[in-house]
Amino acid sequence: MELKEQFEAAVANSKNLAQKPANDVLLKLYSLYKQGTEGDVSAEAPSNPFDFVARAKYAAWEELKGVTREDAMQQYIDLVTSLKG
């Protein structure tokens, strides 16, 4: 199976996990998904200092700057696989 197909399967599987992951794991899934589908973050950081969720998502994605889409997809697949346990 091609990496992109494995990634899409992992995305589908992430929605059917037996137990909801902790917030830090959800944030990691989000950032890996964004890096894998869009590449490096290019938008401005959220301007509202009280929008903690948006700021956390932006910061998590920004931490992955320079990681290739393929590496991010593989890390996402590996993380979802480990969560399925």
C-alpha positions in Angstrom: 0.0 0.0 0.0 1.3 3.4 -0.9 2.1 5.9 1.9 -0.7 8.3 0.9 -3.2 5.4 1.1 -1.8 4.3 4.4 -2.1 7.9 5.7 -5.7 8.2 4.5 -6.5 4.9 6.2 -4.9 6.1 9.4 -6.9 9.3 9.3 -10.1 7.2 9.0 -8.9 4.9 11.8 -8.1 7.9 14.1 -11.8 8.7 14.2 -12.7 5.2 15.4 -10.3 4.7 18.3 -11.8 2.8 21.3 -10.7 5.5 23.7 -10.4 9.3 23.1 -6.7 10.2 23.3 -5.4 12.8 25.7 -5.3 16.4 24.5 -1.5 16.4 24.0 -1.9 13.3 21.7 -4.8 15.0 19.8 -2.6 18.1 19.3 0.2 15.9 18.0 -2.2 14.2 15.6 -3.5 17.6 14.4 0.0 19.0 13.8 1.2 15.8 12.0 -2.0 15.8 9.8 -1.5 19.5 8.9 2.2 19.0 8.2 1.5 15.9 6.1 -1.3 17.5 4.1 -0.1 21.1 3.8 3.6 21.2 4.7 5.1 24.0 6.7 2.7 26.5 8.4 2.4 29.6 6.3 -0.4 31.5 8.0 0.0 34.2 10.6 -0.2 33.1 14.3 -3.7 33.7 15.8 -4.0 37.3 16.9 -6.4 36.7 19.8 -4.2 36.1 22.9 -7.2 34.4 24.6 -7.8 31.8 21.9 -5.7 29.2 23.6 -6.8 26.3 21.4 -5.9 28.1 18.2 -2.6 29.2 19.6 -1.7 25.7 20.8 -2.6 24.2 17.4 -0.5 26.8 15.6 2.5 26.3 17.9 2.3 22.5 17.6 2.2 22.8 13.8 5.0 25.4 13.7 7.2 23.0 15.8 7.2 20.6 12.8 8.6 23.2 10.4 11.1 21.5 8.1 9.6 18.0 8.5 8.8 16.6 5.1 5.2 15.7 4.3 6.2 12.1 3.9 7.9 12.0 7.3 4.8 13.6 8.9 2.5 11.1 7.2 4.6 8.2 8.5 4.7 9.6 12.0 0.9 10.1 11.9 0.5 6.5 10.7 2.8 5.2 13.5 1.0 7.2 16.2 -2.5 6.0 15.2 -1.2 2.5 15.0 0.2 2.8 18.5 -3.1 4.2 19.8 -5.1 1.3 18.3 -3.0 -1.0 20.5 
